[in-house]
């Protein structure tokens, strides 16, 4: 499809022609043999979290700093804070993910769960809005919505998510309750996927550096189009970064002004999906209540398998989520500003729409 009106503003980037090396290019079959990416919380660390959360909530109720404005300074974590800095470095500069295990979530109220998770997030980065409602704290829970509705996000259903990235530097999840069956978290290195495509089909790698339209699903920032335009891969200042949501690339084709995907672009995306689904490459993990997972969106694709929930709504699968913009993150190309709002380290990412008010909802909406 041609673009005589100039409505499609392509963002060009030079393809990377060599493989990515280092800890971010891992294979799931190797990581299944070790569990050094799991960090059990000690009793002392849990005590720090409980005391810090109690102090913040007490101050909030007394008319002091509200939870939504509380930063790392309001959540003193003298022991755990050191581990969180190491964890952040591992996520941003190492294999791209880590898990904290052992938070006894069942003994807390939802307000206490949210406060503890918010405090941990405050030590890692700045929270970003996850949707057009301004939610800084997200609830990953099935609401029985129809995925065919373009305003619905897949995390609001029990369907499989498929491999994708979120629009932030780091995504964090806290598991409160698990499903009756299914609902596994799956991670794959987008760096390894790239390396495999480069080795198998070097003729297709340039297509993954082509600009493609991606649906915003009705969450449109002021002055922007209902889609943004970015390649799947960008190579910038020595870093290869990925941004991907095949479901939204396909749904952007509903806009008549965007160019149709070419046959070779679809072939490249099909190969990417096939490799992400290869058991040698990806790593599945089962969440336990109290598990916290931290994922680097620029070097990993993440997925969730479909699941069967409990009949009792009180037992339904439920995770809390934070989108974070950490300090010391990698540079991103200027083109990312169309999706991230800015490329300023520590103050980028998320979804901002006109009239939005930031909130910390304690229930799924």
C-alpha positions in Angstrom: 0.0 0.0 0.0 1.4 3.4 -0.9 1.0 6.5 1.3 0.4 9.4 -1.1 -1.0 11.6 1.7 2.1 11.2 3.9 0.0 10.0 6.8 2.4 7.3 7.7 5.6 8.8 9.1 8.2 6.1 9.0 11.0 5.9 11.6 14.0 4.3 10.0 16.8 2.5 11.9 19.8 0.7 10.6 19.6 -3.1 11.1 22.1 -4.7 13.5 24.2 -7.2 11.6 26.0 -9.1 14.4 24.7 -11.2 17.3 24.1 -9.8 20.7 26.5 -11.2 23.4 26.3 -11.2 27.1 24.0 -12.4 29.9 20.8 -10.9 28.3 21.1 -13.5 25.4 20.1 -16.6 27.3 18.3 -19.9 26.6 15.4 -21.2 28.7 16.8 -24.8 28.5 19.9 -23.5 30.4 18.0 -21.5 33.0 15.7 -24.4 33.9 18.7 -26.1 35.4 19.4 -23.4 37.9 17.3 -21.2 40.2 19.8 -18.4 41.0 17.3 -15.9 39.6 15.0 -16.6 42.7 15.8 -14.6 45.8 14.0 -15.8 49.0 13.1 -13.1 51.4 14.5 -13.4 54.9 12.4 -12.8 58.0 14.3 -9.6 58.7 13.6 -8.3 55.2 9.9 -9.1 55.5 10.0 -7.3 58.9 11.5 -4.2 57.2 8.7 -4.2 54.6 6.0 -4.6 57.1 7.3 -1.8 59.3 7.8 0.5 56.4 4.4 -0.1 55.0 2.8 0.4 58.4 4.5 3.7 58.9 3.5 5.0 55.5 -0.1 3.9 55.9 -0.3 5.4 59.4 1.1 8.7 58.0 -1.3 8.7 55.1 -4.3 8.1 57.4 -3.1 11.0 59.7 -3.1 13.4 56.8 0.6 13.2 56.0 2.2 12.1 52.7 -0.3 10.0 50.8 0.8 6.6 49.6 0.6 7.6 46.0 3.3 10.3 46.7 5.5 8.2 49.0 8.9 7.5 47.6 11.9 5.4 48.7 12.6 7.9 51.5 9.3 7.1 53.1 10.0 3.3 52.9 13.3 2.8 54.8 14.7 -0.6 53.8 18.3 -0.7 55.2 18.8 -4.4 54.4 16.4 -5.2 51.6 17.3 -1.9 49.9 20.8 -3.2 49.1 19.3 -6.4 47.5 16.9 -4.3 45.5 19.7 -2.2 44.0 21.5 -5.5 43.0 18.2 -6.8 41.6 17.7 -3.7 39.6 21.2 -4.0 38.1 20.5 -7.6 37.2 17.3 -6.7 35.5 18.7 -3.8 33.6 22.2 -5.1 32.8 22.1 -8.8 33.3 19.7 -11.6 32.2 16.8 -9.2 32.4 14.6 -10.6 35.2 14.6 -11.7 38.8 12.1 -13.1 41.3 11.7 -12.3 45.0 9.9 -15.1 46.9 8.3 -15.6 50.2 6.2 -12.5 51.0 3.4 -13.8 53.2 0.6 -12.0 51.4 -2.2 -13.9 52.9 -1.7 -12.2 56.3 -2.1 -8.7 54.8 -5.1 -6.6 53.8 -5.2 -5.5 50.2 -4.2 -2.0 51.4 -1.1 -3.5 53.1 -0.3 -5.6 50.1 -0.4 -2.5 47.9 1.7 -0.5 50.2 4.4 -3.1 50.5 4.5 -3.5 46.7 4.5 0.2 46.1 7.4 0.6 48.5 9.5 -2.0 46.7 8.7 -0.3 43.4 9.7 3.1 44.8 13.2 1.6 45.5 13.5 0.5 41.9 12.1 3.4 39.9 9.2 5.8 39.2 5.8 4.3 38.7 4.1 5.0 35.4 0.4 4.9 34.4 -0.6 1.5 32.9 -3.8 2.6 31.2 -6.1 5.4 30.1 -7.6 5.5 33.6 -4.3 6.6 35.2 -3.8 3.4 37.2 -0.3 3.5 38.8 -1.1 0.2 40.5 -2.5 -2.4 38.1 -4.7 -5.5 38.9 -4.1 -8.5 36.6 -7.4 -10.3 37.0 -10.0 -11.7 34.7 -13.1 -9.4 34.5 -14.9 -11.6 31.9 -14.4 -9.1 29.1 -14.5 -9.9 25.4 -11.0 -9.8 23.8 -12.6 -8.9 20.5 -13.4 -5.5 21.9 -10.5 -3.2 20.9 -10.7 -1.4 24.2 -10.1 -4.6 26.2 -6.6 -5.6 27.3 -5.8 -9.3 27.4 -4.8 -9.3 31.1 -8.5 -8.7 31.9 -9.3 -12.1 30.5 -8.3 -15.7 31.1 -6.9 -16.0 27.5 -3.2 -16.5 26.7 -1.4 -13.2 26.3 1.2 -14.2 23.6 4.7 -12.8 23.8 4.9 -9.0 24.0 6.5 -6.1 25.8 4.9 -3.5 28.0 5.4 0.3 27.4 7.8 0.9 30.2 11.4 0.0 31.1 10.5 -2.5 33.8 7.3 -4.3 34.8 6.9 -5.8 38.2 4.2 -8.3 39.3 3.2 -9.5 42.8 1.2 -12.7 43.0 -1.7 -12.6 45.5 -3.7 -15.6 44.3 -3.1 -18.3 41.7 -5.5 -19.9 39.2 -7.1 -23.3 39.5 -4.8 -24.4 36.6 -2.6 -22.7 34.0 -1.6 -19.1 34.1 2.1 -19.8 33.9 4.5 -16.8 33.4 6.7 -17.3 30.3 9.8 -15.3 29.5 12.1 -15.3 26.5 15.1 -13.3 25.7 14.4 -11.0 22.7 18.1 -10.8 22.3 18.3 -14.6 21.8 15.3 -14.5 19.4 17.1 -11.9 17.3 20.3 -13.9 17.3 18.4 -17.0 16.1 16.7 -15.0 13.3 20.1 -13.5 12.3 21.6 -17.0 12.1 18.7 -18.7 10.3 17.3 -16.0 8.1 19.6 -13.0 7.8 17.5 -11.9 4.9 14.5 -11.3 7.2 16.3 -9.4 10.0 16.1 -6.0 8.2 12.3 -6.4 8.2 12.2 -6.3 12.0 13.8 -2.9 11.8 11.1 -1.6 9.5 8.6 0.8 11.0 5.2 -0.8 11.7 2.0 0.7 13.1 0.9 -0.5 16.5 -2.7 0.0 17.8 -3.0 2.1 21.0 -6.4 0.4 21.7 -8.2 3.7 22.2 -5.7 5.0 24.8 -4.5 8.0 22.8 -2.3 10.7 24.2 -3.2 14.3 23.3 -2.1 15.3 19.8 -1.2 11.7 18.8 -2.6 9.2 16.3 -4.6 6.2 17.5 -1.5 4.1 16.7 2.2 4.6 17.1 4.9 3.7 14.6 8.1 1.8 15.6 10.2 -1.1 14.5 10.3 -4.2 16.6 14.0 -3.8 17.1 16.1 -0.6 17.5 19.9 -0.5 17.7 20.9 2.7 19.5 24.1 3.8 21.2 25.3 0.2 21.4 22.1 -1.2 22.7 19.6 -3.5 20.9 16.1 -2.9 22.3 12.8 -4.5 21.4 9.2 -3.3 21.6 6.6 -5.8 20.4 2.9 -6.7 20.6 1.9 -8.8 17.5 -1.8 -8.6 18.5 -1.6 -4.8 18.4 0.4 -4.7 15.2 -2.3 -6.8 13.5 -5.2 -4.7 15.0 -3.6 -1.5 13.7 -4.3 -2.8 10.3 -7.9 -1.7 10.9 -6.9 1.9 10.3 -7.1 2.5 6.5 -4.3 5.1 6.4 -1.5 2.7 7.6 0.4 0.6 5.1 -0.5 -3.1 4.9 2.1 -5.4 6.3 4.2 -6.9 3.5 4.6 -10.7 3.0 8.2 -10.6 4.1 7.3 -8.5 7.2 4.7 -11.1 8.2 7.2 -13.9 7.6 9.7 -12.2 9.9 7.1 -11.7 12.6 5.9 -15.4 12.2 9.5 -16.5 12.7 9.9 -14.3 15.7 6.8 -15.8 17.2 7.8 -19.4 16.4 11.2 -18.9 18.1 9.6 -17.3 21.2 7.4 -20.4 21.4 10.4 -22.7 21.1 10.9 -24.7 24.3 14.6 -24.4 24.0 14.4 -20.6 24.1 11.7 -19.7 26.6 11.4 -20.2 30.4 8.1 -21.0 32.0 7.6 -20.3 35.7 4.7 -21.0 38.1 4.0 -18.1 40.5 3.4 -18.8 44.1 1.5 -16.4 46.3 3.9 -13.8 47.5 6.2 -14.1 44.4 7.4 -10.8 42.9 8.7 -10.9 39.3 10.7 -8.1 37.7 11.2 -8.0 34.0 13.2 -5.8 31.6 11.0 -4.9 28.6 13.8 -3.9 26.3 15.5 -7.4 26.3 12.7 -9.8 27.1 9.3 -10.7 25.7 6.8 -12.0 28.3 3.7 -14.1 28.0 1.1 -15.8 30.2 -0.5 -19.1 29.4 -4.3 -19.4 29.4 -5.8 -20.5 32.6 -8.9 -21.9 34.3 -10.0 -19.9 37.3 -11.8 -20.9 40.4 -15.6 -20.7 40.5 -15.4 -18.7 43.7 -14.6 -15.1 42.7 -12.9 -14.6 46.0 -10.3 -17.1 45.0 -9.7 -15.9 41.4 -6.2 -15.4 40.1 -5.0 -12.0 41.1 -1.7 -10.2 40.6 -0.7 -6.6 41.3 1.4 -4.8 38.7 3.7 -1.8 38.5 5.2 -0.2 35.4 8.5 1.4 36.5 11.0 3.9 35.0 14.3 3.2 36.9 17.3 5.5 37.1 20.5 4.2 35.4 18.4 2.7 32.5 19.7 2.4 29.0 19.3 5.2 26.4 16.4 4.8 24.1 16.2 6.3 20.6 14.1 9.5 20.2 11.5 7.6 18.2 10.4 5.9 21.4 9.0 9.2 22.6 5.9 8.6 20.5 5.0 5.7 22.8 6.9 6.5 26.0 6.0 10.2 26.0 9.7 10.9 26.6 13.0 9.2 26.5 14.4 10.9 29.6 15.9 8.2 31.8 13.9 7.8 35.0 10.9 9.7 33.7 9.5 7.9 30.7 7.0 5.2 29.7 3.4 4.6 30.6 0.1 5.8 29.1 -1.1 9.3 29.5 -4.4 10.5 28.0 -6.2 13.9 28.2 -7.8 14.6 31.6 -6.1 11.6 33.3 -5.8 11.6 37.1 -3.3 9.2 38.6 -4.7 6.7 41.1 -3.8 3.6 43.1 -6.9 1.5 42.9 -7.3 -1.3 45.4 -9.7 -3.3 43.2 -9.6 -4.4 39.6 -11.5 -2.0 37.3 
